[in-house]
């Protein structure tokens, strides 16, 4: 990616340009020390004077009223901007050039002014060291702070409830709440000249007289520290989507990734770049130059790769696609400016300022085209069957034939701050992390846009930083990976009906992660290692096998803070901290194993494991077959990894004549006694459900079931009595004390009743003549009394 910059043959301003601002991607405004504010029409290259300021007014900053707050459409933009000046005043000026209001704001020059994202307030900073909050109409609300030095830069927090400002070499974040303690840290070795705070990625950008630019999180931790430049950093600016930022210095303009590394370095003959501003669609940047020029730059040469295809944006309205296998090239021309594009799952999606184009790799000549309501697409996500478009107004799911499938939304949704970390998509599910409460993740059916399961969102115990959905398998088994504020990785089930949602921790110190596109495998950089969970679902099946189904290797070869871009097949594409792209491969066998199990070809899966002779593969197959309730394969797999206890347990399960009881035993093996009990009760096996709770020492539940179903109350009391005698304890459960006196415990009678229950099971008609071939996630009691799961005795 690089920036194609243009300058005028002759400067339109006769003096230093101090500020620039966009209303629409075709309309730009600039203010300069020649007391002029000029309007630039980029579609016809015309320049007009909007307003002539008094001779004693030198503009220092301009900021247009937020388009979303003003209700402006994609063509109209805003109709009011604030202009700060050296005479201590702020001026509210309309799009027609009329000065609506001039307000005495500071002693000395007003150095910066910014509207809040919701348009409800204005913040200004001045040479007098004060930061002030104003109403939309220009009434002073409060003086936020008084500093000893001039405040050169200010920025609003993502929720418009905090303000970031400079104080010499320090950065300060202060809440609008009167008694809130500010966050403050030393950021540079020289005076800080400019700051920006992006609402999408929540990162802070600063540049100073120490000739460095830095990226920070909101806790004051440095995420990137540049090398020293030749001259002070005079301007910094994030793109609206937070994926890139621009840095300006003397005769220097740099475009950088949000991680800090540089895409391009331009050396225009402009003098210092005093202000930078991005257009609303993030495709163009304007610079206020010290020599009277206004620099305009277009992002080009964005490059995407998918398998053997490469797509490159060669100009603002053209994309070149190349098949690297046969070197076939296609030129794709567009009517309007290209804003966003995405390439995955055999489809190239290109969003322009007015339309969306869907290209299939089999034929680039006949795209599907549909019109866009908003001309500002901020995010494109793809799955195998459909894709998601996000603009400032909402989230939309489209099929690859251009038909809108659904538009999921929830109360208070802010589509303008969604990014790749906070939205996840699969064939049947879309997940969105809430901005208001970052612990909450909403999950929707991608086909209908309705809330999934019982309608309740997923609520994590800490703030969620990143989410990702697996891509394969049935919708009922969809899993969501969550990385929280502590960088811990959790996997949770998405579709839950009635029962409790199961969430399990999978890893910690996660830097970056990605699901595989063709099998449910998860790759991540975790705790300085490159780690691949070949079967993450193992946490819901047999937690003892978690570490035995993981591949990991030292990640030092990928440098510091690498990011996973893609995990396709057994190929992982990684971007290193300095921006270079490297690749690594994982074993191809787990993916083949996933495909075999998905199509219930367990005999082929066993043959594969015997051929490869890898314990990781056997452990994966053991968990997969246990989850799929295939007892024969589970027995062979557990035997291969020397899990003798579980092999014996499975052998005992195979002797049970009733399918539902076998399924319940498998649920017990998978650590889900609640599921086991539910399976038994649904099948009418009340006796086994009672015995399950007795064996797990769930005495209250065992008696509750016996009383509710009016059966085997004496059996429960008898086993409870034996338990107490064995441990020399006295009865301390009130319900047992109540029933003990009224019911006689006759073991001959109890044992005959138990034998009768087993006889009934043996006489039940069985749908299959192979009781050994079926298992489940359930619970039950083995008649043969073989090894049982480890349980803790509780009274």
C-alpha positions in Angstrom: 0.0 0.0 0.0 1.2 3.5 -0.7 -0.1 7.1 -1.0 -0.4 8.8 -4.3 0.0 12.5 -3.5 -1.0 15.6 -5.5 -0.1 19.2 -5.0 -1.2 22.3 -6.9 1.1 23.9 -9.5 0.7 27.1 -7.6 -0.4 27.3 -4.0 -3.9 28.6 -3.6 -3.0 30.1 -0.2 -0.4 32.8 0.0 0.6 32.0 3.6 1.1 28.9 5.8 -1.9 26.5 5.8 -2.8 25.7 9.4 -5.9 23.4 9.2 -7.9 21.2 6.8 -11.2 19.3 7.1 -13.5 17.2 4.9 -17.3 17.2 4.6 -17.6 14.6 1.9 -14.9 12.7 0.0 -15.2 15.2 -2.8 -15.3 18.3 -0.7 -12.4 19.7 1.3 -11.8 22.9 3.3 -8.6 24.6 4.3 -7.7 27.6 6.5 -4.5 29.6 6.3 -2.6 32.6 7.7 -3.8 34.6 4.7 -7.1 34.8 6.6 -8.9 32.8 4.0 -11.0 29.6 4.3 -11.1 27.9 0.9 -13.5 25.3 -0.4 -12.0 22.6 -2.6 -14.2 20.6 -5.0 -12.2 17.5 -6.0 -14.7 16.3 -8.6 -14.1 19.3 -10.9 -10.9 20.6 -9.3 -12.4 24.0 -8.5 -11.4 26.1 -5.5 -13.5 28.9 -4.0 -13.2 31.3 -1.1 -15.7 30.3 1.6 -15.0 33.1 4.0 -12.5 36.0 4.4 -11.5 36.4 8.1 -10.6 39.7 9.8 -6.9 40.7 9.5 -6.3 39.9 13.2 -7.7 36.4 13.0 -5.3 33.6 12.1 -7.0 30.2 12.1 -5.3 27.4 14.1 -7.7 24.4 13.8 -11.0 23.4 12.2 -13.4 20.5 12.8 -16.6 19.8 11.0 -19.7 18.9 13.0 -20.1 15.1 13.0 -22.0 13.9 10.0 -23.8 11.1 12.0 -24.9 13.6 14.7 -26.1 16.1 12.0 -28.0 13.4 10.1 -26.2 14.2 6.9 -26.3 11.6 4.2 -23.5 10.3 2.1 -23.7 13.1 -0.4 -24.4 16.1 1.9 -22.1 15.8 4.8 -22.0 18.4 7.6 -23.1 22.0 7.4 -21.3 23.6 10.3 -17.7 23.7 11.5 -15.7 25.2 14.4 -12.7 27.3 13.6 -10.3 28.2 16.4 -8.0 31.2 16.0 -5.1 33.1 17.6 -7.3 35.9 18.9 -8.6 33.6 21.7 -12.0 33.0 20.0 -13.8 30.1 18.5 -15.9 30.7 15.5 -19.0 28.6 14.4 -19.1 28.9 10.6 -21.8 27.4 8.3 -21.1 25.7 5.1 -22.3 28.8 3.2 -19.5 30.9 4.8 -21.7 32.7 7.3 -20.1 33.2 10.8 -22.9 32.0 13.0 -21.2 32.9 16.3 -17.8 34.0 17.6 -17.0 33.3 21.3 -14.3 34.6 23.5 -12.8 31.2 24.7 -9.2 31.5 25.9 -6.5 34.0 26.8 -4.0 33.8 24.0 -4.5 31.6 21.0 -7.0 28.7 20.9 -4.9 25.9 19.7 -7.4 23.1 19.1 -11.1 22.5 18.9 -13.0 19.2 18.6 -16.7 18.2 18.4 -17.7 15.1 20.4 -18.8 12.1 18.4 -22.4 12.5 19.3 -22.2 16.3 18.5 -23.5 17.2 22.0 -20.3 19.1 23.1 -17.2 20.9 21.9 -13.8 20.8 23.6 -11.2 23.5 23.1 -7.6 23.9 24.3 -5.5 27.0 24.5 -2.2 28.7 25.1 -3.4 29.5 28.6 -3.3 25.8 29.5 -7.0 25.5 29.9 -9.3 22.8 28.4 -12.9 23.9 28.2 -16.2 22.1 27.4 -18.8 24.0 25.4 -22.4 23.1 24.4 -23.3 22.7 20.8 -24.6 26.3 20.7 -21.4 27.7 22.2 -22.3 28.0 25.9 -19.5 27.3 28.3 -20.3 24.2 30.4 -17.1 23.7 32.4 -13.3 24.2 32.5 -12.0 20.7 32.6 -8.4 21.5 33.6 -5.9 24.3 34.1 -2.3 23.5 33.2 0.9 25.4 33.5 1.9 24.9 29.9 0.0 25.3 26.6 -2.2 22.5 25.5 -1.4 21.7 21.8 -3.6 18.7 21.2 -6.9 17.3 22.4 -9.1 14.4 21.4 -12.4 12.8 22.6 -12.7 9.3 24.0 -14.8 6.8 22.1 -17.9 7.4 24.2 -17.5 11.2 24.4 -17.2 10.9 28.2 -13.4 11.5 28.4 -11.0 13.9 26.9 -7.3 13.3 26.1 -5.0 16.3 26.1 -1.3 17.2 26.2 0.5 18.8 29.1 4.1 19.4 28.0 5.7 16.0 27.7 2.7 14.3 29.4 -0.5 12.8 28.1 -3.6 13.1 30.3 -7.0 11.4 30.1 -9.7 13.1 32.1 -13.3 12.1 32.6 -16.0 14.7 32.3 -17.2 13.4 35.7 -16.1 16.1 38.2 -14.4 14.0 40.8 -12.9 11.4 38.5 -9.1 10.8 38.9 -7.2 11.5 35.6 -4.9 9.0 34.0 -1.5 10.7 33.3 1.8 9.5 32.0 5.1 10.8 30.5 4.8 10.1 26.8 7.7 11.9 25.1 11.1 13.4 25.8 9.9 16.6 24.1 6.8 18.7 24.0 3.9 16.8 22.6 2.5 18.6 19.5 -0.5 16.5 18.4 -2.7 13.6 19.5 -5.5 11.5 18.2 -7.7 8.9 19.8 -9.6 6.4 17.6 -13.0 5.3 18.7 -12.9 1.9 16.8 -9.6 0.4 18.1 -9.5 2.6 21.3 -5.8 3.4 20.6 -4.1 6.7 21.2 -1.6 8.3 18.8 0.9 11.0 19.7 3.7 13.0 18.1 6.2 15.4 19.6 9.3 17.6 19.4 11.4 14.5 20.3 10.8 13.6 16.6 9.0 10.4 17.4 5.4 9.1 17.1 4.0 6.6 19.5 0.9 4.4 19.8 -0.6 3.9 23.3 -3.5 2.0 24.9 -5.8 3.8 27.3 -3.7 2.6 30.3 -0.6 4.5 29.1 1.2 1.4 27.9 3.2 2.0 24.7 2.2 -0.2 21.8 4.6 1.2 19.3 7.5 3.6 19.6 9.0 4.9 16.3 12.6 5.6 15.6 13.7 9.3 15.8 12.9 11.3 12.6 15.0 14.3 11.4 12.3 16.8 12.4 9.6 17.1 15.0 6.3 15.3 14.4 3.8 18.1 13.7 0.7 16.1 12.9 -0.9 12.7 13.4 -4.3 11.3 12.4 -6.2 8.0 12.5 -8.3 6.8 9.6 -12.0 6.5 10.7 -11.9 2.7 10.9 -8.7 2.7 12.9 -6.7 0.4 10.6 -4.2 3.0 9.5 -2.8 6.4 10.6 -0.9 9.2 9.0 2.1 11.0 10.4 3.3 14.4 9.2 6.6 16.2 9.7 8.9 18.5 7.7 8.6 17.4 4.0 7.5 14.0 5.3 4.2 12.1 5.2 4.1 8.5 6.5 1.2 6.0 6.3 1.3 3.4 9.0 -0.6 0.3 10.1 -2.4 0.5 13.5 0.4 -1.7 14.9 2.9 1.1 14.1 4.9 -0.2 11.1 5.0 1.9 7.9 3.3 1.1 4.6 4.8 4.1 2.8 7.0 7.1 3.2 6.4 10.2 1.0 8.7 13.2 0.7 6.6 16.0 -0.7 8.1 19.5 -1.0 5.6 21.0 1.4 7.4 22.3 4.4 6.0 21.1 7.7 2.6 19.3 7.6 0.8 21.2 10.4 -2.5 19.3 10.3 -3.7 16.0 8.7 -7.3 15.0 8.1 -8.8 11.8 6.6 -11.9 11.7 4.5 -14.9 10.0 6.0 -14.4 6.8 3.9 -10.7 6.6 4.9 -9.4 6.6 1.3 -8.0 10.1 1.1 -5.8 12.2 3.4 -5.4 16.0 3.3 -2.4 17.9 4.7 -2.0 21.6 5.7 1.4 22.6 4.5 3.8 25.2 5.6 4.4 26.5 2.1 0.8 27.4 1.4 0.0 24.1 -0.4 -2.8 21.7 0.5 -1.6 18.2 0.0 -4.1 15.5 -1.1 -3.2 11.9 -1.0 -5.1 8.8 -2.3 -4.5 5.3 -0.9 -3.5 2.9 -3.7 -1.8 -0.5 -4.1 -3.7 -2.1 -1.3 -3.1 -5.8 -1.9 -5.1 -8.9 -0.8 -4.3 -12.5 -1.2 -6.5 -15.6 -1.1 -5.0 -19.0 -2.0 -3.5 -18.6 -5.5 -5.1 -15.2 -6.2 -3.8 -11.7 -5.6 -5.9 -8.6 -5.9 -4.3 -5.1 -6.0 -6.0 -1.7 -6.0 -3.9 0.0 -8.6 -5.9 3.3 -8.7 -8.9 4.8 -6.9 -11.3 3.1 -9.4 -9.4 0.0 -10.6 -8.4 -3.4 -9.2 -6.0 -5.9 -10.8 -6.5 -9.6 -10.1 -3.8 -12.2 -10.8 -3.9 -15.9 -10.6 -0.3 -16.7 -9.7 -0.5 -20.3 -10.9 -1.1 -19.6 -14.5 -0.4 -15.8 -14.5 -3.9 -15.0 -15.8 -4.7 -11.3 -15.1 -8.1 -9.5 -14.9 -8.6 -5.7 -14.8 -11.7 -4.7 -12.9 -12.8 -1.1 -13.5 -15.4 0.7 -11.3 -17.6 3.7 -11.8 -16.9 5.1 -8.3 -14.1 5.3 -5.8 -13.1 2.0 -4.1 -13.6 2.2 -0.4 -13.3 -1.4 1.0 -12.5 -4.8 -0.4 -12.3 -8.3 1.0 -11.1 -11.6 -0.6 -12.0 -15.0 0.8 -14.1 -18.2 0.2 -13.7 -17.9 -3.6 -15.2 -14.4 -3.7 -13.8 -10.9 -4.1 -16.1 -8.2 -2.5 -15.5 -4.6 -3.6 -17.4 -1.8 -2.0 -17.4 1.6 -3.7 -18.9 4.9 -2.7 -22.3 3.9 -4.1 -22.3 0.1 -5.0 -21.1 -3.3 -3.9 -19.6 -5.7 -6.4 -19.4 -9.5 -5.8 -16.9 -11.4 -8.0 -16.5 -15.2 -8.2 -13.0 -16.4 -8.9 -14.4 -18.6 -11.6 -15.5 -15.6 -13.6 -14.4 -12.1 -13.0 -16.3 -10.7 -16.0 -19.9 -10.9 -14.6 -20.1 -9.6 -11.0 -23.2 -9.3 -9.0 -23.9 -5.6 -8.2 -26.2 -3.9 -5.8 -26.6 -0.3 -4.6 -25.6 0.8 -1.1 -27.8 2.9 1.1 -24.8 4.5 2.8 -21.7 5.2 0.8 -19.4 4.5 3.7 -18.7 0.8 4.2 -16.4 0.4 7.2 -16.0 -3.3 7.4 -16.5 -6.5 5.2 -16.4 -10.0 6.8 -16.8 -13.2 4.8 -18.0 -16.7 5.5 -18.5 -19.6 3.0 -22.2 -18.9 2.3 -22.5 -15.2 2.9 -20.8 -12.0 3.9 -21.4 -9.0 6.2 -21.2 -5.3 5.3 -21.0 -2.8 8.1 -21.6 0.9 7.6 -22.3 3.8 9.9 -26.0 2.9 10.0 -26.0 -0.8 10.6 -24.9 -4.4 10.0 -26.1 -6.3 6.9 -25.8 -9.9 5.9 -25.8 -10.6 2.2 -25.7 -13.8 0.2 -23.1 -14.1 -2.7 -25.9 -13.5 -5.2 -26.4 -10.0 -3.8 -29.5 -10.6 -1.8 -29.8 -9.1 1.6 -30.4 -12.0 4.1 -30.8 -10.2 7.4 -29.9 -7.1 9.4 -29.2 -8.0 13.0 -29.4 -5.3 15.6 -29.8 -4.7 19.3 -30.7 -1.7 21.5 -27.9 0.8 21.6 -25.8 -0.8 18.8 -23.1 1.4 17.5 -22.1 0.2 14.0 -19.6 3.0 13.5 -17.2 1.5 16.1 -17.3 -2.2 14.9 -14.1 -3.8 13.6 -12.5 -7.2 12.9 -12.0 -7.9 16.6 -15.6 -7.1 17.7 -17.6 -8.8 14.9 -17.4 -12.5 14.0 -19.2 -14.4 11.2 -19.9 -18.0 10.3 -22.3 -19.8 7.9 -25.1 -19.7 10.4 -24.2 -17.2 13.1 -23.0 -13.6 13.6 -21.6 -12.4 16.9 -21.2 -8.7 17.9 -19.5 -7.4 21.0 -21.4 -4.6 22.7 -19.7 -1.3 22.9 -21.7 0.0 25.9 -21.0 -3.1 28.0 -17.8 -4.7 26.7 -18.5 -7.9 28.7 -21.5 -8.7 26.5 -21.5 -10.5 23.2 -24.8 -10.7 21.2 -25.2 -13.7 18.9 -27.7 -13.7 16.0 -28.9 -16.3 13.5 -27.3 -15.1 10.2 -30.3 -16.1 8.2 -33.0 -14.3 10.2 -31.1 -11.7 12.2 -32.9 -12.9 15.4 -31.2 -13.6 18.7 -30.0 -17.2 19.1 -31.1 -19.8 21.6 -33.0 -18.4 24.6 -32.4 -14.8 23.3 -29.9 -13.9 26.0 -26.5 -12.5 25.0 -23.2 -14.1 26.1 -21.9 -12.3 29.2 -18.3 -12.8 30.1 -16.8 -12.0 33.5 -14.3 -9.5 32.0 -14.3 -7.0 29.2 -14.0 -8.8 25.8 -11.3 -7.6 23.5 -11.7 -10.0 20.6 -14.1 -12.6 19.3 -14.0 -15.3 16.6 -16.5 -18.0 15.4 -15.5 -21.4 14.1 -16.4 -22.0 10.5 -17.3 -25.7 10.2 -19.7 -28.3 11.5 -23.4 -28.1 12.3 -25.0 -24.9 13.7 -25.9 -26.6 17.0 -22.2 -27.1 17.7 -21.0 -23.6 16.9 -18.3 -22.3 19.2 -17.2 -18.7 19.9 -13.6 -18.0 20.9 -13.3 -15.0 23.3 -10.1 -13.1 24.3 -10.7 -11.0 27.3 -8.9 -8.0 28.9 -6.4 -10.3 30.6 -5.6 -11.9 27.2 -7.1 -15.2 28.3 -8.7 -17.4 25.7 -12.1 -19.0 26.3 -14.3 -21.1 24.2 -18.1 -21.0 24.7 -21.1 -22.7 23.1 -23.2 -20.3 21.0 -26.7 -22.0 20.9 -28.1 -22.7 24.3 -31.7 -23.5 25.1 -32.7 -23.4 28.8 -29.5 -24.9 30.2 -26.5 -23.1 31.5 -24.0 -21.8 28.8 -20.7 -23.7 29.0 -17.5 -21.7 28.8 -14.1 -23.2 29.2 -10.6 -21.6 29.3 -8.3 -22.8 26.6 -5.2 -20.6 26.9 -3.6 -17.4 28.2 -1.4 -14.5 27.1 -3.1 -14.5 23.6 -1.6 -12.0 21.2 -3.5 -13.1 18.0 -5.8 -15.9 16.9 -7.6 -17.3 13.8 -9.9 -20.3 13.1 -9.1 -22.5 10.2 -11.4 -22.1 7.2 -12.0 -25.8 6.5 -11.9 -27.5 9.9 -12.5 -26.4 13.4 -8.9 -25.9 14.4 -7.7 -22.8 16.2 -4.2 -21.1 15.8 -2.9 -18.5 18.1 0.2 -16.8 19.4 0.1 -17.6 23.1 2.7 -16.9 25.7 5.6 -16.5 23.2 4.6 -19.7 21.4 2.8 -20.5 18.2 0.0 -22.8 19.3 -2.6 -24.8 17.3 -5.5 -26.5 19.1 -6.3 -29.3 16.6 -9.7 -30.0 18.4 -10.7 -27.1 20.6 -14.1 -28.8 21.3 -12.1 -31.2 23.5 -12.8 -28.8 26.4 -16.5 -29.9 26.2 -15.6 -33.6 25.9 -12.6 -34.6 28.0 -10.5 -31.9 29.6 -7.8 -34.4 30.4 -7.0 -34.4 26.7 -6.6 -30.6 26.2 -2.8 -30.6 26.4 -2.6 -33.8 24.3 -4.4 -32.3 21.3 -2.3 -29.2 21.1 0.7 -28.5 18.9 3.0 -25.6 19.9 6.5 -24.3 18.9 8.6 -21.4 19.9 7.5 -18.2 18.2 10.8 -16.3 18.4 11.3 -16.7 14.6 8.2 -14.5 14.0 9.6 -11.6 16.1 7.7 -9.5 18.7 3.9 -9.1 18.5 3.2 -11.1 15.3 -0.4 -11.2 14.0 -2.1 -14.1 12.3 -3.8 -12.9 9.1 -5.1 -16.2 7.7 -5.3 -19.9 8.6 -6.3 -21.6 5.3 -5.9 -25.4 5.0 -2.6 -26.1 6.7 -1.1 -22.8 5.8 -0.8 -19.9 8.3 -0.1 -16.4 7.1 1.6 -14.2 9.7 2.5 -10.5 9.8 5.5 -9.6 11.8 5.8 -6.4 13.9 7.8 -4.6 11.2 5.1 -5.4 8.6 6.7 -8.2 6.7 4.5 -11.3 5.8 5.8 -14.8 6.6 4.2 -18.2 6.5 4.3 -21.4 8.5 2.6 -24.7 8.0 0.8 -27.1 10.3 0.4 -30.9 10.0 -2.2 -31.7 7.2 -3.4 -34.8 9.1 -5.7 -33.2 11.7 -7.7 -31.5 8.9 -8.1 -34.9 7.2 -9.2 -36.4 10.5 -11.8 -33.7 11.0 -13.2 -34.4 7.5 -13.4 -38.2 8.2 -15.2 -37.7 11.5 -17.5 -35.1 10.0 -18.7 -37.6 7.5 -18.8 -40.4 10.1 -16.0 -42.4 8.4 -14.5 -43.7 11.7 -12.8 -46.7 10.2 -10.9 -44.4 7.8 -10.0 -42.2 10.8 -8.6 -45.1 12.7 -6.6 -46.2 9.7 -5.2 -42.6 9.3 -4.1 -42.6 13.0 -2.4 -46.0 12.6 -0.6 -44.8 9.5 0.6 -41.5 11.0 1.4 -43.0 14.5 1.1 -39.6 16.3 -0.3 -39.4 19.9 -1.8 -36.0 19.1 -3.9 -37.4 16.3 -5.0 -40.4 18.5 -6.0 -38.0 21.3 -8.0 -35.9 18.8 -9.8 -39.0 17.6 -10.5 -40.2 21.1 -12.2 -36.9 21.9 -14.0 -36.7 18.5 -15.4 -40.3 18.8 -16.4 -39.7 22.4 -18.3 -36.6 21.3 -19.8 -38.4 18.4 -20.8 -41.4 20.6 -18.9 -44.0 18.6 -17.8 -46.4 21.4 -15.7 -48.7 19.3 -13.6 -45.9 17.9 -13.3 -44.3 21.3 -12.1 -47.6 22.8 -9.4 -48.0 20.2 -8.3 -44.4 20.5 -8.1 -44.2 24.3 -6.2 -47.5 24.2 -3.7 -46.0 21.8 -2.9 -43.2 24.2 -2.8 -45.6 27.2 -5.9 -44.3 29.0 -6.6 -47.7 30.6 -9.3 -46.4 33.0 -11.3 -44.9 30.2 -11.0 -47.9 28.1 -12.4 -50.1 30.9 -15.2 -47.6 31.4 -16.1 -47.7 27.7 -16.0 -51.6 27.8 -18.5 -51.4 30.7 -20.7 -49.0 28.7 -20.9 -51.4 25.8 -22.5 -54.0 28.0 -25.5 -51.8 28.7 -28.4 -52.9 26.6 -30.2 -49.5 26.4 -29.0 -46.9 23.9 -30.1 -44.0 26.0 -28.3 -45.4 29.0 -25.1 -45.8 27.0 -25.4 -42.2 25.8 -25.8 -41.1 29.4 -22.7 -43.0 30.4 -20.8 -41.2 27.6 -22.0 -37.9 28.9 -20.6 -38.8 32.2 -17.3 -39.7 30.6 -17.4 -36.2 29.0 -17.9 -34.6 32.4 -21.5 -33.6 32.0 -23.6 -35.2 34.7 -26.5 -32.8 34.2 -26.7 -33.8 30.5 -26.5 -37.5 31.6 -29.4 -37.1 34.0 -31.5 -35.3 31.4 -30.9 -38.0 28.8 -32.0 -40.7 31.3 -35.1 -38.8 32.4 -36.1 -38.0 28.9 -35.9 -41.8 28.0 -37.9 -42.7 31.1 -34.9 -44.4 32.8 -35.8 -42.9 36.2 -34.0 -45.7 38.1 -30.7 -45.1 36.3 -31.1 -41.3 36.9 -31.5 -42.0 40.6 -28.5 -44.4 40.7 -26.4 -41.8 38.8 -27.0 -39.2 41.5 -26.3 -41.8 44.2 -23.0 -42.7 42.6 -22.1 -39.1 42.3 -23.1 -38.5 46.0 -25.8 -36.0 44.9 -28.0 -37.2 47.8 -30.5 -34.4 47.7 -31.1 -34.8 44.0 -31.4 -38.6 44.3 -34.1 -38.3 46.9 -35.8 -35.6 45.1 -36.1 -37.8 42.0 -37.2 -40.8 44.0 -40.0 -38.8 45.7 -41.1 -37.0 42.6 -41.4 -40.3 40.6 -42.7 -42.3 43.6 -40.1 -45.0 43.2 -37.0 -46.4 44.8 -37.2 -44.1 47.9 -36.1 -47.1 50.0 -33.2 -47.7 47.6 -31.9 -44.1 48.1 -32.3 -44.3 51.9 -30.5 -47.7 51.9 -27.5 -46.4 49.9 -27.4 -43.3 52.1 -27.4 -45.4 55.2 -24.5 -47.5 53.9 -22.6 -44.4 53.0 -23.0 -42.9 56.6 -22.0 -46.2 58.2 -18.9 -46.5 56.0 -17.7 -43.0 57.1 -19.0 -43.2 60.6 -21.2 -40.2 60.2 -24.6 -39.2 61.4 -27.5 -38.1 59.2 -27.5 -34.3 58.8 -29.9 -33.8 55.8 -33.4 -32.9 57.1 -35.3 -34.7 54.3 -33.5 -37.9 55.0 -34.2 -37.6 58.7 -37.9 -37.2 57.8 -38.1 -40.3 55.6 -35.8 -42.5 57.6 -38.3 -43.2 60.4 -41.3 -43.9 58.1 -39.7 -46.2 55.5 -38.2 -49.6 56.3 -34.9 -50.5 54.6 -35.0 -54.1 53.4 -32.0 -54.9 51.3 -33.5 -58.1 49.9 -36.4 -56.1 48.6 -34.2 -53.3 47.3 -31.9 -55.8 45.4 -34.9 -57.6 43.9 -36.3 -54.2 42.7 -32.9 -53.3 41.2 -32.7 -56.7 39.4 -36.2 -56.1 38.1 -35.2 -52.7 36.7 -32.2 -54.3 34.9 -34.4 -57.1 33.6 -36.9 -54.5 32.2 -34.0 -52.8 30.3 -32.8 -56.1 28.8 -36.3 -56.7 27.5 -36.7 -53.3 26.0 -36.8 -53.3 22.2 -33.5 -52.0 20.8 -33.4 -50.0 17.6 -29.9 -51.4 16.8 -28.5 -54.9 17.2 -25.1 -53.3 17.9 -25.3 -51.7 21.3 -21.6 -51.1 21.3 -21.6 -48.7 18.3 -23.5 -45.9 19.9 -22.5 -43.5 22.7 -23.4 -40.0 23.8 -22.9 -37.3 26.2 -25.0 -38.6 29.1 -24.9 -40.4 32.4 -26.0 -43.7 33.7 -25.0 -46.6 35.9 -23.1 -49.7 34.7 -24.6 -52.9 36.0 -21.2 -54.6 35.8 -19.9 -52.0 38.2 -16.7 -51.2 36.3 -14.5 -48.1 36.9 -16.6 -45.0 37.4 -15.6 -41.4 36.8 -13.7 -39.8 39.7 -16.2 -38.1 42.0 -16.0 -36.2 45.3 -18.0 -37.4 48.2 -20.3 -34.7 49.6 -22.9 -34.9 52.3 
